[in-house]
Amino acid sequence: MKYTTFKIEGIHCTGCAETIQALLQDNTGVRKAAAEFDTREARVRYDPAVISDDQLAAVIEKAGFRVTDRRTSSRARLRRIRP
């Protein structure tokens, strides 16, 4: 498993974050995705043999958002998103 945190420009509300989260979770190879309005970030745990961080960034950008930074690790934890 790999973990990537994407910094995203264009998240203007919780609805934007929910859209990004749903789009990411809809991809084969994604085990967990969490997007947060407050931090303008999405964190994704995924299988790199199935999907790459470049492909995940493309999903975000195809929806009209802009990935401004990303950090990838093979060891990390996804923080729980506050309700």
N, CA, C and O atoms as CSV, one atom per row, in Angstrom:
chain,resi,resn,atom,element,x,y,z
A,1,MET,N,N,0.832,-1.188,0.000
A,1,MET,CA,C,0.000,0.000,0.000
A,1,MET,C,C,0.874,1.248,0.000
A,1,MET,O,O,1.972,1.267,0.557
A,2,LYS,N,N,0.364,2.264,-0.628
A,2,LYS,CA,C,1.000,3.582,-0.589
A,2,LYS,C,C,-0.024,4.582,-0.083
A,2,LYS,O,O,-1.232,4.348,-0.131
A,3,TYR,N,N,0.485,5.686,0.394
A,3,TYR,CA,C,-0.336,6.758,0.932
A,3,TYR,C,C,0.106,8.061,0.288
A,3,TYR,O,O,1.295,8.380,0.283
A,4,THR,N,N,-0.838,8.814,-0.252
A,4,THR,CA,C,-0.509,10.116,-0.822
A,4,THR,C,C,-1.457,11.159,-0.263
A,4,THR,O,O,-2.664,10.937,-0.170
A,5,THR,N,N,-0.898,12.290,0.105
A,5,THR,CA,C,-1.684,13.454,0.507
A,5,THR,C,C,-1.559,14.478,-0.607
A,5,THR,O,O,-0.459,14.889,-0.974
A,6,PHE,N,N,-2.713,14.884,-1.141
A,6,PHE,CA,C,-2.759,15.888,-2.200
A,6,PHE,C,C,-3.212,17.214,-1.613
A,6,PHE,O,O,-4.227,17.269,-0.919
A,7,LYS,N,N,-2.486,18.267,-1.878
A,7,LYS,CA,C,-2.917,19.631,-1.545
A,7,LYS,C,C,-3.681,20.110,-2.774
A,7,LYS,O,O,-3.175,20.027,-3.893
A,8,ILE,N,N,-4.910,20.615,-2.564
A,8,ILE,CA,C,-5.802,20.898,-3.685
A,8,ILE,C,C,-6.305,22.330,-3.648
A,8,ILE,O,O,-6.783,22.816,-2.624
A,9,GLU,N,N,-6.186,22.985,-4.776
A,9,GLU,CA,C,-6.712,24.339,-4.943
A,9,GLU,C,C,-8.107,24.236,-5.567
A,9,GLU,O,O,-8.329,23.447,-6.486
A,10,GLY,N,N,-9.036,25.038,-5.061
A,10,GLY,CA,C,-10.380,25.065,-5.628
A,10,GLY,C,C,-11.435,24.407,-4.762
A,10,GLY,O,O,-12.597,24.330,-5.158
A,11,ILE,N,N,-11.050,23.929,-3.579
A,11,ILE,CA,C,-12.037,23.386,-2.643
A,11,ILE,C,C,-12.647,24.577,-1.913
A,11,ILE,O,O,-12.005,25.187,-1.057
A,12,HIS,N,N,-13.887,24.902,-2.256
A,12,HIS,CA,C,-14.540,26.088,-1.701
A,12,HIS,C,C,-15.581,25.781,-0.627
A,12,HIS,O,O,-16.079,26.690,0.037
A,13,CYS,N,N,-15.912,24.490,-0.457
A,13,CYS,CA,C,-16.941,24.131,0.524
A,13,CYS,C,C,-16.826,22.643,0.852
A,13,CYS,O,O,-16.036,21.920,0.245
A,14,THR,N,N,-17.619,22.203,1.815
A,14,THR,CA,C,-17.596,20.786,2.175
A,14,THR,C,C,-18.111,19.925,1.029
A,14,THR,O,O,-17.703,18.772,0.886
A,15,GLY,N,N,-19.000,20.473,0.219
A,15,GLY,CA,C,-19.502,19.732,-0.939
A,15,GLY,C,C,-18.388,19.409,-1.925
A,15,GLY,O,O,-18.359,18.320,-2.498
A,16,CYS,N,N,-17.476,20.347,-2.122
A,16,CYS,CA,C,-16.312,20.110,-2.991
A,16,CYS,C,C,-15.478,18.950,-2.436
A,16,CYS,O,O,-15.075,18.055,-3.177
A,17,ALA,N,N,-15.229,18.978,-1.137
A,17,ALA,CA,C,-14.437,17.923,-0.503
A,17,ALA,C,C,-15.138,16.573,-0.628
A,17,ALA,O,O,-14.491,15.562,-0.900
A,18,GLU,N,N,-16.449,16.550,-0.434
A,18,GLU,CA,C,-17.206,15.305,-0.559
A,18,GLU,C,C,-17.157,14.776,-1.987
A,18,GLU,O,O,-17.074,13.566,-2.200
A,19,THR,N,N,-17.207,15.674,-2.965
A,19,THR,CA,C,-17.118,15.270,-4.370
A,19,THR,C,C,-15.772,14.626,-4.659
A,19,THR,O,O,-15.710,13.562,-5.275
A,20,ILE,N,N,-14.700,15.261,-4.219
A,20,ILE,CA,C,-13.354,14.720,-4.437
A,20,ILE,C,C,-13.218,13.353,-3.775
A,20,ILE,O,O,-12.694,12.415,-4.375
A,21,GLN,N,N,-13.687,13.247,-2.545
A,21,GLN,CA,C,-13.596,11.985,-1.817
A,21,GLN,C,C,-14.329,10.880,-2.567
A,21,GLN,O,O,-13.794,9.785,-2.734
A,22,ALA,N,N,-15.545,11.157,-3.020
A,22,ALA,CA,C,-16.337,10.155,-3.737
A,22,ALA,C,C,-15.665,9.758,-5.052
A,22,ALA,O,O,-15.632,8.577,-5.399
A,23,LEU,N,N,-15.134,10.732,-5.779
A,23,LEU,CA,C,-14.464,10.435,-7.051
A,23,LEU,C,C,-13.237,9.555,-6.838
A,23,LEU,O,O,-13.001,8.624,-7.608
A,24,LEU,N,N,-12.463,9.840,-5.807
A,24,LEU,CA,C,-11.276,9.038,-5.523
A,24,LEU,C,C,-11.655,7.626,-5.100
A,24,LEU,O,O,-11.041,6.658,-5.547
A,25,GLN,N,N,-12.660,7.503,-4.242
A,25,GLN,CA,C,-13.060,6.190,-3.735
A,25,GLN,C,C,-13.636,5.299,-4.828
A,25,GLN,O,O,-13.693,4.080,-4.670
A,26,ASP,N,N,-14.059,5.897,-5.928
A,26,ASP,CA,C,-14.683,5.149,-7.015
A,26,ASP,C,C,-13.663,4.467,-7.926
A,26,ASP,O,O,-14.051,3.848,-8.918
A,27,ASN,N,N,-12.385,4.564,-7.616
A,27,ASN,CA,C,-11.337,3.985,-8.459
A,27,ASN,C,C,-10.851,2.651,-7.917
A,27,ASN,O,O,-10.619,2.498,-6.718
A,28,THR,N,N,-10.702,1.687,-8.820
A,28,THR,CA,C,-10.145,0.395,-8.454
A,28,THR,C,C,-8.725,0.612,-7.939
A,28,THR,O,O,-7.938,1.341,-8.542
A,29,GLY,N,N,-8.417,-0.022,-6.834
A,29,GLY,CA,C,-7.093,0.120,-6.231
A,29,GLY,C,C,-7.061,1.075,-5.062
A,29,GLY,O,O,-6.124,1.048,-4.264
A,30,VAL,N,N,-8.078,1.927,-4.946
A,30,VAL,CA,C,-8.151,2.856,-3.814
A,30,VAL,C,C,-8.785,2.116,-2.642
A,30,VAL,O,O,-9.904,1.613,-2.744
A,31,ARG,N,N,-8.066,2.056,-1.542
A,31,ARG,CA,C,-8.575,1.377,-0.339
A,31,ARG,C,C,-9.339,2.342,0.568
A,31,ARG,O,O,-10.331,1.968,1.194
A,32,LYS,N,N,-8.862,3.593,0.629
A,32,LYS,CA,C,-9.538,4.603,1.448
A,32,LYS,C,C,-9.150,5.974,0.931
A,32,LYS,O,O,-8.001,6.223,0.566
A,33,ALA,N,N,-10.134,6.856,0.909
A,33,ALA,CA,C,-9.877,8.249,0.526
A,33,ALA,C,C,-10.625,9.143,1.495
A,33,ALA,O,O,-11.746,8.840,1.904
A,34,ALA,N,N,-9.997,10.240,1.856
A,34,ALA,CA,C,-10.611,11.214,2.747
A,34,ALA,C,C,-10.208,12.601,2.269
A,34,ALA,O,O,-9.023,12.880,2.086
A,35,ALA,N,N,-11.188,13.464,2.067
A,35,ALA,CA,C,-10.906,14.839,1.648
A,35,ALA,C,C,-11.481,15.779,2.692
A,35,ALA,O,O,-12.521,15.498,3.286
A,36,GLU,N,N,-10.801,16.893,2.912
A,36,GLU,CA,C,-11.204,17.808,3.973
A,36,GLU,C,C,-11.184,19.254,3.488
A,36,GLU,O,O,-10.192,19.731,2.937
A,37,PHE,N,N,-12.303,19.935,3.706
A,37,PHE,CA,C,-12.437,21.334,3.318
A,37,PHE,C,C,-11.471,22.222,4.098
A,37,PHE,O,O,-10.816,23.085,3.513
A,38,ASP,N,N,-11.375,22.021,5.406
A,38,ASP,CA,C,-10.556,22.888,6.265
A,38,ASP,C,C,-9.089,22.947,5.844
A,38,ASP,O,O,-8.476,24.015,5.873
A,39,THR,N,N,-8.529,21.815,5.458
A,39,THR,CA,C,-7.107,21.763,5.096
A,39,THR,C,C,-6.877,21.825,3.590
A,39,THR,O,O,-5.743,21.981,3.136
A,40,ARG,N,N,-7.956,21.702,2.816
A,40,ARG,CA,C,-7.866,21.652,1.339
A,40,ARG,C,C,-6.943,20.515,0.912
A,40,ARG,O,O,-6.099,20.675,0.031
A,41,GLU,N,N,-7.126,19.358,1.561
A,41,GLU,CA,C,-6.307,18.187,1.266
A,41,GLU,C,C,-7.169,16.954,1.055
A,41,GLU,O,O,-8.285,16.850,1.563
A,42,ALA,N,N,-6.616,16.027,0.290
A,42,ALA,CA,C,-7.193,14.691,0.168
A,42,ALA,C,C,-6.085,13.702,0.491
A,42,ALA,O,O,-4.961,13.837,0.006
A,43,ARG,N,N,-6.404,12.714,1.308
A,43,ARG,CA,C,-5.458,11.669,1.669
A,43,ARG,C,C,-5.992,10.352,1.118
A,43,ARG,O,O,-7.165,10.022,1.295
A,44,VAL,N,N,-5.123,9.611,0.454
A,44,VAL,CA,C,-5.555,8.393,-0.223
A,44,VAL,C,C,-4.614,7.243,0.108
A,44,VAL,O,O,-3.393,7.383,0.042
A,45,ARG,N,N,-5.198,6.107,0.462
A,45,ARG,CA,C,-4.444,4.858,0.631
A,45,ARG,C,C,-4.809,3.988,-0.569
A,45,ARG,O,O,-5.989,3.757,-0.834
A,46,TYR,N,N,-3.799,3.507,-1.293
A,46,TYR,CA,C,-4.081,2.806,-2.538
A,46,TYR,C,C,-3.005,1.768,-2.848
A,46,TYR,O,O,-1.917,1.772,-2.273
A,47,ASP,N,N,-3.348,0.884,-3.774
A,47,ASP,CA,C,-2.433,-0.149,-4.234
A,47,ASP,C,C,-1.715,0.372,-5.481
A,47,ASP,O,O,-2.350,0.521,-6.525
A,48,PRO,N,N,-0.406,0.652,-5.402
A,48,PRO,CA,C,0.311,1.218,-6.546
A,48,PRO,C,C,0.457,0.247,-7.720
A,48,PRO,O,O,0.835,0.662,-8.815
A,49,ALA,N,N,0.167,-1.027,-7.510
A,49,ALA,CA,C,0.185,-1.986,-8.614
A,49,ALA,C,C,-1.062,-1.829,-9.484
A,49,ALA,O,O,-1.107,-2.318,-10.613
A,50,VAL,N,N,-2.077,-1.140,-8.946
A,50,VAL,CA,C,-3.351,-0.977,-9.646
A,50,VAL,C,C,-3.545,0.446,-10.155
A,50,VAL,O,O,-4.032,0.650,-11.267
A,51,ILE,N,N,-3.166,1.427,-9.344
A,51,ILE,CA,C,-3.371,2.834,-9.702
A,51,ILE,C,C,-2.198,3.662,-9.163
A,51,ILE,O,O,-1.648,3.358,-8.104
A,52,SER,N,N,-1.827,4.696,-9.894
A,52,SER,CA,C,-0.681,5.525,-9.482
A,52,SER,C,C,-1.150,6.857,-8.902
A,52,SER,O,O,-2.310,7.242,-9.051
A,53,ASP,N,N,-0.233,7.547,-8.242
A,53,ASP,CA,C,-0.584,8.864,-7.719
A,53,ASP,C,C,-0.831,9.852,-8.861
A,53,ASP,O,O,-1.613,10.790,-8.701
A,54,ASP,N,N,-0.179,9.658,-10.004
A,54,ASP,CA,C,-0.457,10.511,-11.167
A,54,ASP,C,C,-1.891,10.315,-11.660
A,54,ASP,O,O,-2.563,11.279,-12.030
A,55,GLN,N,N,-2.353,9.072,-11.662
A,55,GLN,CA,C,-3.732,8.799,-12.073
A,55,GLN,C,C,-4.728,9.402,-11.078
A,55,GLN,O,O,-5.769,9.924,-11.475
A,56,LEU,N,N,-4.406,9.327,-9.798
A,56,LEU,CA,C,-5.284,9.917,-8.782
A,56,LEU,C,C,-5.328,11.436,-8.933
A,56,LEU,O,O,-6.395,12.041,-8.821
A,57,ALA,N,N,-4.183,12.049,-9.184
A,57,ALA,CA,C,-4.145,13.496,-9.409
A,57,ALA,C,C,-4.985,13.864,-10.625
A,57,ALA,O,O,-5.670,14.887,-10.620
A,58,ALA,N,N,-4.938,13.040,-11.664
A,58,ALA,CA,C,-5.728,13.300,-12.871
A,58,ALA,C,C,-7.224,13.244,-12.581
A,58,ALA,O,O,-7.993,14.014,-13.157
A,59,VAL,N,N,-7.642,12.344,-11.697
A,59,VAL,CA,C,-9.058,12.266,-11.301
A,59,VAL,C,C,-9.483,13.581,-10.658
A,59,VAL,O,O,-10.545,14.117,-10.975
A,60,ILE,N,N,-8.662,14.095,-9.765
A,60,ILE,CA,C,-8.963,15.353,-9.071
A,60,ILE,C,C,-9.022,16.507,-10.074
A,60,ILE,O,O,-9.940,17.327,-10.032
A,61,GLU,N,N,-8.053,16.563,-10.961
A,61,GLU,CA,C,-7.982,17.679,-11.911
A,61,GLU,C,C,-9.072,17.605,-12.972
A,61,GLU,O,O,-9.542,18.639,-13.445
A,62,LYS,N,N,-9.478,16.403,-13.351
A,62,LYS,CA,C,-10.571,16.247,-14.326
A,62,LYS,C,C,-11.875,16.818,-13.769
A,62,LYS,O,O,-12.742,17.250,-14.528
A,63,ALA,N,N,-12.008,16.817,-12.447
A,63,ALA,CA,C,-13.213,17.349,-11.796
A,63,ALA,C,C,-13.165,18.870,-11.664
A,63,ALA,O,O,-14.106,19.474,-11.148
A,64,GLY,N,N,-12.073,19.497,-12.126
A,64,GLY,CA,C,-11.992,20.952,-12.110
A,64,GLY,C,C,-11.192,21.551,-10.974
A,64,GLY,O,O,-11.188,22.768,-10.793
A,65,PHE,N,N,-10.512,20.708,-10.202
A,65,PHE,CA,C,-9.676,21.183,-9.106
A,65,PHE,C,C,-8.219,21.145,-9.567
A,65,PHE,O,O,-7.910,20.575,-10.613
A,66,ARG,N,N,-7.335,21.748,-8.790
A,66,ARG,CA,C,-5.914,21.781,-9.157
A,66,ARG,C,C,-5.072,21.211,-8.020
A,66,ARG,O,O,-5.129,21.695,-6.890
A,67,VAL,N,N,-4.303,20.193,-8.327
A,67,VAL,CA,C,-3.375,19.616,-7.354
A,67,VAL,C,C,-2.129,20.498,-7.339
A,67,VAL,O,O,-1.443,20.637,-8.352
A,68,THR,N,N,-1.844,21.090,-6.179
A,68,THR,CA,C,-0.703,22.001,-6.075
A,68,THR,C,C,0.509,21.360,-5.413
A,68,THR,O,O,1.622,21.873,-5.527
A,69,ASP,N,N,0.302,20.242,-4.723
A,69,ASP,CA,C,1.404,19.556,-4.059
A,69,ASP,C,C,0.950,18.151,-3.725
A,69,ASP,O,O,-0.246,17.890,-3.598
A,70,ARG,N,N,1.908,17.247,-3.583
A,70,ARG,CA,C,1.584,15.889,-3.142
A,70,ARG,C,C,2.756,15.307,-2.382
A,70,ARG,O,O,3.917,15.579,-2.691
A,71,ARG,N,N,2.435,14.504,-1.385
A,71,ARG,CA,C,3.440,13.800,-0.592
A,71,ARG,C,C,3.050,12.327,-0.577
A,71,ARG,O,O,1.926,11.976,-0.217
A,72,THR,N,N,3.986,11.468,-0.971
A,72,THR,CA,C,3.713,10.036,-1.045
A,72,THR,C,C,4.637,9.286,-0.104
A,72,THR,O,O,5.811,9.623,0.046
A,73,SER,N,N,4.077,8.261,0.526
A,73,SER,CA,C,4.839,7.437,1.452
A,73,SER,C,C,4.315,6.011,1.378
A,73,SER,O,O,3.165,5.782,1.006
A,74,SER,N,N,5.156,5.068,1.731
A,74,SER,CA,C,4.688,3.688,1.816
A,74,SER,C,C,4.201,3.374,3.227
A,74,SER,O,O,3.628,2.313,3.477
A,75,ARG,N,N,4.440,4.325,4.158
A,75,ARG,CA,C,3.977,4.139,5.537
A,75,ARG,C,C,3.384,5.442,6.034
A,75,ARG,O,O,4.067,6.460,6.147
A,76,ALA,N,N,2.115,5.383,6.324
A,76,ALA,CA,C,1.431,6.568,6.852
A,76,ALA,C,C,0.087,6.137,7.406
A,76,ALA,O,O,-0.330,4.988,7.264
A,77,ARG,N,N,-0.557,7.062,8.021
A,77,ARG,CA,C,-1.902,6.811,8.536
A,77,ARG,C,C,-2.829,7.883,8.017
A,77,ARG,O,O,-2.472,9.059,7.947
A,78,LEU,N,N,-4.025,7.461,7.653
A,78,LEU,CA,C,-5.038,8.436,7.259
A,78,LEU,C,C,-5.714,8.932,8.526
A,78,LEU,O,O,-6.176,8.140,9.348
A,79,ARG,N,N,-5.765,10.238,8.674
A,79,ARG,CA,C,-6.490,10.791,9.815
A,79,ARG,C,C,-7.979,10.641,9.566
A,79,ARG,O,O,-8.443,10.672,8.427
A,80,ARG,N,N,-8.699,10.481,10.631
A,80,ARG,CA,C,-10.153,10.430,10.509
A,80,ARG,C,C,-10.668,11.814,10.183
A,80,ARG,O,O,-10.202,12.810,10.738
A,81,ILE,N,N,-11.615,11.870,9.295
A,81,ILE,CA,C,-12.255,13.136,8.949
A,81,ILE,C,C,-13.317,13.426,9.998
A,81,ILE,O,O,-14.125,12.566,10.347
A,82,ARG,N,N,-13.295,14.641,10.484
A,82,ARG,CA,C,-14.299,15.040,11.471
A,82,ARG,C,C,-15.667,15.091,10.817
A,82,ARG,O,O,-15.785,15.514,9.667
A,83,PRO,N,N,-16.726,14.658,11.544
A,83,PRO,CA,C,-18.080,14.703,10.961
A,83,PRO,C,C,-18.534,16.118,10.696
A,83,PRO,O,O,-19.645,16.329,10.209
